[in-house]
Amino acid sequence: MIIDEIGYLPISRTGAMLFFQLMSRRYEHASTILTSNKPFDEWGEVFGDEVMAAALIDRLVHHCHIVNIRGNSYRMRQHRELATRLASTIQPPPTPRRRPARQET
């Protein structure tokens, strides 16, 4: 199972308990990949329970390989590069010419 961006959105108490139960059942039986932008020391806030977060982390890291990626977001970098390229190719619209005022007869 692959779970992307755990902790990105708020997790309800019920959701946190269900996630803990799921991970507990998978513990030592199935492979799991998790990604998160939250360090382990913030998981208590994410799950709303420090004890449950500690127990979950204990199970997750027991037989795991942690890959810690640091740096700026590739998505944001690509977005900035695209915005820069688009800005350099877009010409501002021409200034409209004013019509001469009508002369009354």
PDB file as gemmi writes it, atoms N, CA and C in Angstrom:
CRYST1    1.000    1.000    1.000  90.00  90.00  90.00 P 1                      
ATOM      1  N   MET A   1       0.850  -1.149   0.000  1.00  0.00           N  
ATOM      2  CA  MET A   1       0.000   0.000   0.000  1.00  0.00           C  
ATOM      3  C   MET A   1       0.908   1.228   0.000  1.00  0.00           C  
ATOM      4  N   ILE A   2       0.519   2.252  -0.753  1.00  0.00           N  
ATOM      5  CA  ILE A   2       1.241   3.518  -0.785  1.00  0.00           C  
ATOM      6  C   ILE A   2       0.296   4.609  -0.309  1.00  0.00           C  
ATOM      7  N   ILE A   3       0.727   5.345   0.693  1.00  0.00           N  
ATOM      8  CA  ILE A   3      -0.059   6.456   1.229  1.00  0.00           C  
ATOM      9  C   ILE A   3       0.768   7.715   1.044  1.00  0.00           C  
ATOM     10  N   ASP A   4       0.263   8.623   0.256  1.00  0.00           N  
ATOM     11  CA  ASP A   4       0.993   9.848  -0.077  1.00  0.00           C  
ATOM     12  C   ASP A   4       0.490  11.012   0.762  1.00  0.00           C  
ATOM     13  N   GLU A   5       1.415  11.788   1.288  1.00  0.00           N  
ATOM     14  CA  GLU A   5       1.127  13.032   2.016  1.00  0.00           C  
ATOM     15  C   GLU A   5       0.319  12.825   3.296  1.00  0.00           C  
ATOM     16  N   ILE A   6       0.700  11.857   4.103  1.00  0.00           N  
ATOM     17  CA  ILE A   6       0.021  11.684   5.389  1.00  0.00           C  
ATOM     18  C   ILE A   6       0.273  12.932   6.233  1.00  0.00           C  
ATOM     19  N   GLY A   7      -0.774  13.470   6.794  1.00  0.00           N  
ATOM     20  CA  GLY A   7      -0.652  14.671   7.610  1.00  0.00           C  
ATOM     21  C   GLY A   7      -0.851  15.961   6.855  1.00  0.00           C  
ATOM     22  N   TYR A   8      -1.002  15.874   5.529  1.00  0.00           N  
ATOM     23  CA  TYR A   8      -1.215  17.086   4.733  1.00  0.00           C  
ATOM     24  C   TYR A   8      -2.559  17.718   5.068  1.00  0.00           C  
ATOM     25  N   LEU A   9      -3.569  16.886   5.194  1.00  0.00           N  
ATOM     26  CA  LEU A   9      -4.898  17.351   5.584  1.00  0.00           C  
ATOM     27  C   LEU A   9      -5.159  16.944   7.027  1.00  0.00           C  
ATOM     28  N   PRO A  10      -5.986  17.694   7.728  1.00  0.00           N  
ATOM     29  CA  PRO A  10      -6.295  17.325   9.116  1.00  0.00           C  
ATOM     30  C   PRO A  10      -6.926  15.932   9.189  1.00  0.00           C  
ATOM     31  N   ILE A  11      -6.597  15.217  10.249  1.00  0.00           N  
ATOM     32  CA  ILE A  11      -7.134  13.874  10.454  1.00  0.00           C  
ATOM     33  C   ILE A  11      -8.008  13.909  11.702  1.00  0.00           C  
ATOM     34  N   SER A  12      -9.238  13.447  11.557  1.00  0.00           N  
ATOM     35  CA  SER A  12     -10.150  13.415  12.709  1.00  0.00           C  
ATOM     36  C   SER A  12      -9.687  12.350  13.695  1.00  0.00           C  
ATOM     37  N   ARG A  13     -10.209  12.401  14.885  1.00  0.00           N  
ATOM     38  CA  ARG A  13      -9.874  11.399  15.911  1.00  0.00           C  
ATOM     39  C   ARG A  13     -10.239  10.002  15.412  1.00  0.00           C  
ATOM     40  N   THR A  14     -11.426   9.878  14.819  1.00  0.00           N  
ATOM     41  CA  THR A  14     -11.857   8.580  14.280  1.00  0.00           C  
ATOM     42  C   THR A  14     -10.939   8.143  13.146  1.00  0.00           C  
ATOM     43  N   GLY A  15     -10.601   9.061  12.259  1.00  0.00           N  
ATOM     44  CA  GLY A  15      -9.691   8.746  11.157  1.00  0.00           C  
ATOM     45  C   GLY A  15      -8.330   8.296  11.655  1.00  0.00           C  
ATOM     46  N   ALA A  16      -7.839   8.961  12.690  1.00  0.00           N  
ATOM     47  CA  ALA A  16      -6.543   8.590  13.264  1.00  0.00           C  
ATOM     48  C   ALA A  16      -6.594   7.191  13.866  1.00  0.00           C  
ATOM     49  N   MET A  17      -7.679   6.872  14.564  1.00  0.00           N  
ATOM     50  CA  MET A  17      -7.813   5.534  15.164  1.00  0.00           C  
ATOM     51  C   MET A  17      -7.907   4.463  14.079  1.00  0.00           C  
ATOM     52  N   LEU A  18      -8.665   4.737  13.018  1.00  0.00           N  
ATOM     53  CA  LEU A  18      -8.782   3.772  11.923  1.00  0.00           C  
ATOM     54  C   LEU A  18      -7.442   3.573  11.222  1.00  0.00           C  
ATOM     55  N   PHE A  19      -6.706   4.663  11.020  1.00  0.00           N  
ATOM     56  CA  PHE A  19      -5.389   4.561  10.389  1.00  0.00           C  
ATOM     57  C   PHE A  19      -4.441   3.740  11.267  1.00  0.00           C  
ATOM     58  N   PHE A  20      -4.473   3.981  12.564  1.00  0.00           N  
ATOM     59  CA  PHE A  20      -3.640   3.208  13.490  1.00  0.00           C  
ATOM     60  C   PHE A  20      -3.987   1.717  13.408  1.00  0.00           C  
ATOM     61  N   GLN A  21      -5.280   1.393  13.389  1.00  0.00           N  
ATOM     62  CA  GLN A  21      -5.699  -0.011  13.301  1.00  0.00           C  
ATOM     63  C   GLN A  21      -5.240  -0.638  11.990  1.00  0.00           C  
ATOM     64  N   LEU A  22      -5.359   0.107  10.897  1.00  0.00           N  
ATOM     65  CA  LEU A  22      -4.915  -0.394   9.593  1.00  0.00           C  
ATOM     66  C   LEU A  22      -3.422  -0.699   9.618  1.00  0.00           C  
ATOM     67  N   MET A  23      -2.636   0.245  10.109  1.00  0.00           N  
ATOM     68  CA  MET A  23      -1.185   0.045  10.151  1.00  0.00           C  
ATOM     69  C   MET A  23      -0.805  -1.076  11.120  1.00  0.00           C  
ATOM     70  N   SER A  24      -1.542  -1.211  12.209  1.00  0.00           N  
ATOM     71  CA  SER A  24      -1.275  -2.299  13.161  1.00  0.00           C  
ATOM     72  C   SER A  24      -1.534  -3.659  12.526  1.00  0.00           C  
ATOM     73  N   ARG A  25      -2.583  -3.766  11.729  1.00  0.00           N  
ATOM     74  CA  ARG A  25      -2.894  -5.039  11.055  1.00  0.00           C  
ATOM     75  C   ARG A  25      -1.858  -5.367   9.987  1.00  0.00           C  
ATOM     76  N   ARG A  26      -1.337  -4.344   9.332  1.00  0.00           N  
ATOM     77  CA  ARG A  26      -0.347  -4.556   8.282  1.00  0.00           C  
ATOM     78  C   ARG A  26       1.048  -4.806   8.851  1.00  0.00           C  
ATOM     79  N   TYR A  27       1.272  -4.418  10.102  1.00  0.00           N  
ATOM     80  CA  TYR A  27       2.587  -4.520  10.735  1.00  0.00           C  
ATOM     81  C   TYR A  27       3.122  -5.943  10.638  1.00  0.00           C  
ATOM     82  N   GLU A  28       4.298  -6.086  10.053  1.00  0.00           N  
ATOM     83  CA  GLU A  28       5.003  -7.350   9.842  1.00  0.00           C  
ATOM     84  C   GLU A  28       4.284  -8.317   8.901  1.00  0.00           C  
ATOM     85  N   HIS A  29       3.270  -7.837   8.174  1.00  0.00           N  
ATOM     86  CA  HIS A  29       2.552  -8.701   7.229  1.00  0.00           C  
ATOM     87  C   HIS A  29       2.551  -8.168   5.801  1.00  0.00           C  
ATOM     88  N   ALA A  30       2.675  -6.877   5.632  1.00  0.00           N  
ATOM     89  CA  ALA A  30       2.565  -6.308   4.290  1.00  0.00           C  
ATOM     90  C   ALA A  30       3.430  -5.053   4.184  1.00  0.00           C  
ATOM     91  N   SER A  31       3.855  -4.776   2.980  1.00  0.00           N  
ATOM     92  CA  SER A  31       4.685  -3.593   2.735  1.00  0.00           C  
ATOM     93  C   SER A  31       3.828  -2.342   2.665  1.00  0.00           C  
ATOM     94  N   THR A  32       4.385  -1.265   3.174  1.00  0.00           N  
ATOM     95  CA  THR A  32       3.692   0.017   3.173  1.00  0.00           C  
ATOM     96  C   THR A  32       4.704   1.112   2.871  1.00  0.00           C  
ATOM     97  N   ILE A  33       4.319   2.026   2.016  1.00  0.00           N  
ATOM     98  CA  ILE A  33       5.126   3.210   1.734  1.00  0.00           C  
ATOM     99  C   ILE A  33       4.313   4.417   2.161  1.00  0.00           C  
ATOM    100  N   LEU A  34       4.937   5.278   2.950  1.00  0.00           N  
ATOM    101  CA  LEU A  34       4.289   6.517   3.394  1.00  0.00           C  
ATOM    102  C   LEU A  34       5.137   7.698   2.969  1.00  0.00           C  
ATOM    103  N   THR A  35       4.480   8.764   2.546  1.00  0.00           N  
ATOM    104  CA  THR A  35       5.181  10.029   2.354  1.00  0.00           C  
ATOM    105  C   THR A  35       4.501  11.066   3.229  1.00  0.00           C  
ATOM    106  N   SER A  36       5.298  11.993   3.720  1.00  0.00           N  
ATOM    107  CA  SER A  36       4.757  13.057   4.554  1.00  0.00           C  
ATOM    108  C   SER A  36       5.718  14.230   4.536  1.00  0.00           C  
ATOM    109  N   ASN A  37       5.164  15.416   4.646  1.00  0.00           N  
ATOM    110  CA  ASN A  37       6.021  16.588   4.795  1.00  0.00           C  
ATOM    111  C   ASN A  37       6.132  16.970   6.267  1.00  0.00           C  
ATOM    112  N   LYS A  38       5.597  16.136   7.137  1.00  0.00           N  
ATOM    113  CA  LYS A  38       5.635  16.380   8.582  1.00  0.00           C  
ATOM    114  C   LYS A  38       6.687  15.475   9.220  1.00  0.00           C  
ATOM    115  N   PRO A  39       7.586  16.036  10.029  1.00  0.00           N  
ATOM    116  CA  PRO A  39       8.537  15.182  10.748  1.00  0.00           C  
ATOM    117  C   PRO A  39       7.816  14.388  11.835  1.00  0.00           C  
ATOM    118  N   PHE A  40       8.422  13.300  12.271  1.00  0.00           N  
ATOM    119  CA  PHE A  40       7.786  12.445  13.278  1.00  0.00           C  
ATOM    120  C   PHE A  40       7.410  13.208  14.537  1.00  0.00           C  
ATOM    121  N   ASP A  41       8.197  14.202  14.918  1.00  0.00           N  
ATOM    122  CA  ASP A  41       7.880  14.913  16.165  1.00  0.00           C  
ATOM    123  C   ASP A  41       6.620  15.765  16.063  1.00  0.00           C  
ATOM    124  N   GLU A  42       6.041  15.902  14.866  1.00  0.00           N  
ATOM    125  CA  GLU A  42       4.770  16.620  14.694  1.00  0.00           C  
ATOM    126  C   GLU A  42       3.582  15.680  14.512  1.00  0.00           C  
ATOM    127  N   TRP A  43       3.826  14.380  14.487  1.00  0.00           N  
ATOM    128  CA  TRP A  43       2.731  13.439  14.246  1.00  0.00           C  
ATOM    129  C   TRP A  43       1.724  13.414  15.384  1.00  0.00           C  
ATOM    130  N   GLY A  44       2.125  13.734  16.582  1.00  0.00           N  
ATOM    131  CA  GLY A  44       1.171  13.821  17.693  1.00  0.00           C  
ATOM    132  C   GLY A  44       0.109  14.859  17.409  1.00  0.00           C  
ATOM    133  N   GLU A  45       0.516  15.994  16.844  1.00  0.00           N  
ATOM    134  CA  GLU A  45      -0.444  17.034  16.447  1.00  0.00           C  
ATOM    135  C   GLU A  45      -1.305  16.558  15.285  1.00  0.00           C  
ATOM    136  N   VAL A  46      -0.677  15.915  14.318  1.00  0.00           N  
ATOM    137  CA  VAL A  46      -1.396  15.443  13.127  1.00  0.00           C  
ATOM    138  C   VAL A  46      -2.512  14.480  13.519  1.00  0.00           C  
ATOM    139  N   PHE A  47      -2.204  13.545  14.425  1.00  0.00           N  
ATOM    140  CA  PHE A  47      -3.173  12.518  14.809  1.00  0.00           C  
ATOM    141  C   PHE A  47      -3.976  12.888  16.046  1.00  0.00           C  
ATOM    142  N   GLY A  48      -3.633  13.996  16.672  1.00  0.00           N  
ATOM    143  CA  GLY A  48      -4.383  14.446  17.839  1.00  0.00           C  
ATOM    144  C   GLY A  48      -4.155  13.618  19.087  1.00  0.00           C  
ATOM    145  N   ASP A  49      -3.100  12.807  19.096  1.00  0.00           N  
ATOM    146  CA  ASP A  49      -2.831  11.939  20.242  1.00  0.00           C  
ATOM    147  C   ASP A  49      -1.352  11.549  20.211  1.00  0.00           C  
ATOM    148  N   GLU A  50      -0.592  12.063  21.162  1.00  0.00           N  
ATOM    149  CA  GLU A  50       0.851  11.801  21.214  1.00  0.00           C  
ATOM    150  C   GLU A  50       1.159  10.315  21.416  1.00  0.00           C  
ATOM    151  N   VAL A  51       0.388   9.651  22.272  1.00  0.00           N  
ATOM    152  CA  VAL A  51       0.642   8.239  22.585  1.00  0.00           C  
ATOM    153  C   VAL A  51       0.377   7.365  21.361  1.00  0.00           C  
ATOM    154  N   MET A  52      -0.747   7.608  20.685  1.00  0.00           N  
ATOM    155  CA  MET A  52      -1.071   6.829  19.492  1.00  0.00           C  
ATOM    156  C   MET A  52      -0.029   7.084  18.400  1.00  0.00           C  
ATOM    157  N   ALA A  53       0.382   8.339  18.243  1.00  0.00           N  
ATOM    158  CA  ALA A  53       1.389   8.666  17.233  1.00  0.00           C  
ATOM    159  C   ALA A  53       2.702   7.946  17.536  1.00  0.00           C  
ATOM    160  N   ALA A  54       3.101   7.910  18.794  1.00  0.00           N  
ATOM    161  CA  ALA A  54       4.339   7.220  19.172  1.00  0.00           C  
ATOM    162  C   ALA A  54       4.244   5.725  18.879  1.00  0.00           C  
ATOM    163  N   ALA A  55       3.098   5.115  19.185  1.00  0.00           N  
ATOM    164  CA  ALA A  55       2.907   3.685  18.915  1.00  0.00           C  
ATOM    165  C   ALA A  55       2.911   3.413  17.412  1.00  0.00           C  
ATOM    166  N   LEU A  56       2.296   4.289  16.645  1.00  0.00           N  
ATOM    167  CA  LEU A  56       2.269   4.147  15.188  1.00  0.00           C  
ATOM    168  C   LEU A  56       3.674   4.269  14.613  1.00  0.00           C  
ATOM    169  N   ILE A  57       4.400   5.290  15.035  1.00  0.00           N  
ATOM    170  CA  ILE A  57       5.767   5.489  14.546  1.00  0.00           C  
ATOM    171  C   ILE A  57       6.636   4.286  14.913  1.00  0.00           C  
ATOM    172  N   ASP A  58       6.466   3.753  16.111  1.00  0.00           N  
ATOM    173  CA  ASP A  58       7.225   2.585  16.552  1.00  0.00           C  
ATOM    174  C   ASP A  58       7.034   1.419  15.592  1.00  0.00           C  
ATOM    175  N   ARG A  59       5.798   1.167  15.188  1.00  0.00           N  
ATOM    176  CA  ARG A  59       5.511   0.073  14.252  1.00  0.00           C  
ATOM    177  C   ARG A  59       6.064   0.380  12.864  1.00  0.00           C  
ATOM    178  N   LEU A  60       5.913   1.620  12.433  1.00  0.00           N  
ATOM    179  CA  LEU A  60       6.347   1.976  11.082  1.00  0.00           C  
ATOM    180  C   LEU A  60       7.860   1.898  10.911  1.00  0.00           C  
ATOM    181  N   VAL A  61       8.604   2.325  11.902  1.00  0.00           N  
ATOM    182  CA  VAL A  61      10.062   2.385  11.736  1.00  0.00           C  
ATOM    183  C   VAL A  61      10.774   1.089  12.120  1.00  0.00           C  
ATOM    184  N   HIS A  62      10.041   0.116  12.666  1.00  0.00           N  
ATOM    185  CA  HIS A  62      10.669  -1.125  13.115  1.00  0.00           C  
ATOM    186  C   HIS A  62      11.403  -1.840  11.987  1.00  0.00           C  
ATOM    187  N   HIS A  63      10.789  -2.018  10.865  1.00  0.00           N  
ATOM    188  CA  HIS A  63      11.407  -2.705   9.718  1.00  0.00           C  
ATOM    189  C   HIS A  63      11.370  -1.789   8.496  1.00  0.00           C  
ATOM    190  N   CYS A  64      11.931  -0.614   8.613  1.00  0.00           N  
ATOM    191  CA  CYS A  64      11.762   0.308   7.486  1.00  0.00           C  
ATOM    192  C   CYS A  64      13.080   0.913   7.031  1.00  0.00           C  
ATOM    193  N   HIS A  65      12.989   1.552   5.900  1.00  0.00           N  
ATOM    194  CA  HIS A  65      14.060   2.395   5.373  1.00  0.00           C  
ATOM    195  C   HIS A  65      13.476   3.795   5.297  1.00  0.00           C  
ATOM    196  N   ILE A  66      14.083   4.724   5.998  1.00  0.00           N  
ATOM    197  CA  ILE A  66      13.606   6.106   5.966  1.00  0.00           C  
ATOM    198  C   ILE A  66      14.426   6.864   4.933  1.00  0.00           C  
ATOM    199  N   VAL A  67      13.739   7.501   4.021  1.00  0.00           N  
ATOM    200  CA  VAL A  67      14.379   8.346   3.019  1.00  0.00           C  
ATOM    201  C   VAL A  67      13.949   9.768   3.324  1.00  0.00           C  
ATOM    202  N   ASN A  68      14.874  10.559   3.819  1.00  0.00           N  
ATOM    203  CA  ASN A  68      14.572  11.933   4.199  1.00  0.00           C  
ATOM    204  C   ASN A  68      15.019  12.853   3.066  1.00  0.00           C  
ATOM    205  N   ILE A  69      14.068  13.461   2.421  1.00  0.00           N  
ATOM    206  CA  ILE A  69      14.350  14.342   1.288  1.00  0.00           C  
ATOM    207  C   ILE A  69      14.178  15.778   1.752  1.00  0.00           C  
ATOM    208  N   ARG A  70      15.213  16.554   1.576  1.00  0.00           N  
ATOM    209  CA  ARG A  70      15.158  17.968   1.962  1.00  0.00           C  
ATOM    210  C   ARG A  70      15.303  18.815   0.706  1.00  0.00           C  
ATOM    211  N   GLY A  71      14.753  19.993   0.764  1.00  0.00           N  
ATOM    212  CA  GLY A  71      14.899  20.909  -0.362  1.00  0.00           C  
ATOM    213  C   GLY A  71      13.567  21.499  -0.753  1.00  0.00           C  
ATOM    214  N   ASN A  72      13.631  22.312  -1.768  1.00  0.00           N  
ATOM    215  CA  ASN A  72      12.426  22.974  -2.260  1.00  0.00           C  
ATOM    216  C   ASN A  72      11.572  22.006  -3.065  1.00  0.00           C  
ATOM    217  N   SER A  73      10.312  22.295  -3.119  1.00  0.00           N  
ATOM    218  CA  SER A  73       9.358  21.475  -3.859  1.00  0.00           C  
ATOM    219  C   SER A  73       9.635  21.543  -5.360  1.00  0.00           C  
ATOM    220  N   TYR A  74       9.691  20.375  -6.000  1.00  0.00           N  
ATOM    221  CA  TYR A  74       9.842  20.344  -7.451  1.00  0.00           C  
ATOM    222  C   TYR A  74       8.623  20.947  -8.133  1.00  0.00           C  
ATOM    223  N   ARG A  75       7.460  20.716  -7.572  1.00  0.00           N  
ATOM    224  CA  ARG A  75       6.243  21.269  -8.170  1.00  0.00           C  
ATOM    225  C   ARG A  75       6.301  22.787  -8.186  1.00  0.00           C  
ATOM    226  N   MET A  76       6.705  23.368  -7.063  1.00  0.00           N  
ATOM    227  CA  MET A  76       6.780  24.828  -6.996  1.00  0.00           C  
ATOM    228  C   MET A  76       7.857  25.362  -7.934  1.00  0.00           C  
ATOM    229  N   ARG A  77       8.991  24.670  -8.003  1.00  0.00           N  
ATOM    230  CA  ARG A  77      10.062  25.120  -8.890  1.00  0.00           C  
ATOM    231  C   ARG A  77       9.595  25.077 -10.342  1.00  0.00           C  
ATOM    232  N   GLN A  78       8.934  23.998 -10.724  1.00  0.00           N  
ATOM    233  CA  GLN A  78       8.434  23.894 -12.092  1.00  0.00           C  
ATOM    234  C   GLN A  78       7.401  24.971 -12.365  1.00  0.00           C  
ATOM    235  N   HIS A  79       6.569  25.269 -11.371  1.00  0.00           N  
ATOM    236  CA  HIS A  79       5.551  26.309 -11.531  1.00  0.00           C  
ATOM    237  C   HIS A  79       6.220  27.665 -11.742  1.00  0.00           C  
ATOM    238  N   ARG A  80       7.233  27.975 -10.947  1.00  0.00           N  
ATOM    239  CA  ARG A  80       7.941  29.255 -11.092  1.00  0.00           C  
ATOM    240  C   ARG A  80       8.619  29.345 -12.450  1.00  0.00           C  
ATOM    241  N   GLU A  81       9.254  28.241 -12.889  1.00  0.00           N  
ATOM    242  CA  GLU A  81       9.920  28.239 -14.193  1.00  0.00           C  
ATOM    243  C   GLU A  81       8.915  28.465 -15.316  1.00  0.00           C  
ATOM    244  N   LEU A  82       7.766  27.811 -15.239  1.00  0.00           N  
ATOM    245  CA  LEU A  82       6.735  27.982 -16.259  1.00  0.00           C  
ATOM    246  C   LEU A  82       6.211  29.411 -16.256  1.00  0.00           C  
ATOM    247  N   ALA A  83       5.955  29.959 -15.079  1.00  0.00           N  
ATOM    248  CA  ALA A  83       5.455  31.332 -14.982  1.00  0.00           C  
ATOM    249  C   ALA A  83       6.459  32.313 -15.564  1.00  0.00           C  
ATOM    250  N   THR A  84       7.740  32.092 -15.318  1.00  0.00           N  
ATOM    251  CA  THR A  84       8.778  32.972 -15.860  1.00  0.00           C  
ATOM    252  C   THR A  84       8.817  32.879 -17.377  1.00  0.00           C  
ATOM    253  N   ARG A  85       8.753  31.660 -17.909  1.00  0.00           N  
ATOM    254  CA  ARG A  85       8.771  31.496 -19.373  1.00  0.00           C  
ATOM    255  C   ARG A  85       7.548  32.132 -20.019  1.00  0.00           C  
ATOM    256  N   LEU A  86       6.388  31.921 -19.417  1.00  0.00           N  
ATOM    257  CA  LEU A  86       5.170  32.505 -19.979  1.00  0.00           C  
ATOM    258  C   LEU A  86       5.216  34.027 -19.933  1.00  0.00           C  
ATOM    259  N   ALA A  87       5.702  34.568 -18.835  1.00  0.00           N  
ATOM    260  CA  ALA A  87       5.762  36.026 -18.702  1.00  0.00           C  
ATOM    261  C   ALA A  87       6.689  36.636 -19.741  1.00  0.00           C  
ATOM    262  N   SER A  88       7.746  35.926 -20.108  1.00  0.00           N  
ATOM    263  CA  SER A  88       8.684  36.479 -21.084  1.00  0.00           C  
ATOM    264  C   SER A  88       8.162  36.367 -22.514  1.00  0.00           C  
ATOM    265  N   THR A  89       7.188  35.504 -22.764  1.00  0.00           N  
ATOM    266  CA  THR A  89       6.672  35.347 -24.126  1.00  0.00           C  
ATOM    267  C   THR A  89       5.385  36.115 -24.371  1.00  0.00           C  
ATOM    268  N   ILE A  90       4.717  36.517 -23.315  1.00  0.00           N  
ATOM    269  CA  ILE A  90       3.443  37.222 -23.475  1.00  0.00           C  
ATOM    270  C   ILE A  90       3.715  38.703 -23.679  1.00  0.00           C  
ATOM    271  N   GLN A  91       3.190  39.225 -24.762  1.00  0.00           N  
ATOM    272  CA  GLN A  91       3.321  40.647 -25.053  1.00  0.00           C  
ATOM    273  C   GLN A  91       2.139  41.375 -24.440  1.00  0.00           C  
ATOM    274  N   PRO A  92       2.380  42.541 -23.843  1.00  0.00           N  
ATOM    275  CA  PRO A  92       1.240  43.291 -23.318  1.00  0.00           C  
ATOM    276  C   PRO A  92       0.344  43.739 -24.466  1.00  0.00           C  
ATOM    277  N   PRO A  93      -0.945  43.845 -24.234  1.00  0.00           N  
ATOM    278  CA  PRO A  93      -1.841  44.268 -25.311  1.00  0.00           C  
ATOM    279  C   PRO A  93      -1.507  45.703 -25.719  1.00  0.00           C  
ATOM    280  N   PRO A  94      -1.704  46.018 -27.000  1.00  0.00           N  
ATOM    281  CA  PRO A  94      -1.405  47.384 -27.442  1.00  0.00           C  
ATOM    282  C   PRO A  94      -2.355  48.374 -26.771  1.00  0.00           C  
ATOM    283  N   THR A  95      -1.852  49.557 -26.562  1.00  0.00           N  
ATOM    284  CA  THR A  95      -2.673  50.606 -25.973  1.00  0.00           C  
ATOM    285  C   THR A  95      -3.682  51.051 -27.022  1.00  0.00           C  
ATOM    286  N   PRO A  96      -4.961  51.069 -26.677  1.00  0.00           N  
ATOM    287  CA  PRO A  96      -5.965  51.466 -27.675  1.00  0.00           C  
ATOM    288  C   PRO A  96      -5.776  52.935 -28.066  1.00  0.00           C  
ATOM    289  N   ARG A  97      -5.988  53.186 -29.362  1.00  0.00           N  
ATOM    290  CA  ARG A  97      -5.895  54.570 -29.840  1.00  0.00           C  
ATOM    291  C   ARG A  97      -7.186  55.277 -29.510  1.00  0.00           C  
ATOM    292  N   ARG A  98      -7.041  56.510 -29.135  1.00  0.00           N  
ATOM    293  CA  ARG A  98      -8.229  57.314 -28.850  1.00  0.00           C  
ATOM    294  C   ARG A  98      -8.768  57.873 -30.156  1.00  0.00           C  
ATOM    295  N   ARG A  99     -10.050  57.856 -30.248  1.00  0.00           N  
ATOM    296  CA  ARG A  99     -10.682  58.458 -31.422  1.00  0.00           C  
ATOM    297  C   ARG A  99     -10.695  59.968 -31.243  1.00  0.00           C  
ATOM    298  N   PRO A 100     -10.534  60.660 -32.323  1.00  0.00           N  
ATOM    299  CA  PRO A 100     -10.624  62.120 -32.203  1.00  0.00           C  
ATOM    300  C   PRO A 100     -12.042  62.502 -31.781  1.00  0.00           C  
ATOM    301  N   ALA A 101     -12.129  63.534 -31.012  1.00  0.00           N  
ATOM    302  CA  ALA A 101     -13.440  64.002 -30.547  1.00  0.00           C  
ATOM    303  C   ALA A 101     -14.274  64.447 -31.735  1.00  0.00           C  
ATOM    304  N   ARG A 102     -15.568  64.164 -31.667  1.00  0.00           N  
ATOM    305  CA  ARG A 102     -16.477  64.586 -32.743  1.00  0.00           C  
ATOM    306  C   ARG A 102     -16.671  66.089 -32.675  1.00  0.00           C  
ATOM    307  N   GLN A 103     -16.726  66.655 -33.818  1.00  0.00           N  
ATOM    308  CA  GLN A 103     -17.017  68.087 -33.861  1.00  0.00           C  
ATOM    309  C   GLN A 103     -18.488  68.261 -34.133  1.00  0.00           C  
ATOM    310  N   GLU A 104     -19.084  69.125 -33.339  1.00  0.00           N  
ATOM    311  CA  GLU A 104     -20.513  69.368 -33.534  1.00  0.00           C  
ATOM    312  C   GLU A 104     -20.695  70.290 -34.722  1.00  0.00           C  
ATOM    313  N   THR A 105     -21.741  70.066 -35.471  1.00  0.00           N  
ATOM    314  CA  THR A 105     -22.013  70.914 -36.637  1.00  0.00           C  
ATOM    315  C   THR A 105     -23.225  71.745 -36.453  1.00  0.00           C  
TER     316      THR A 105                                                      
END                                                                             
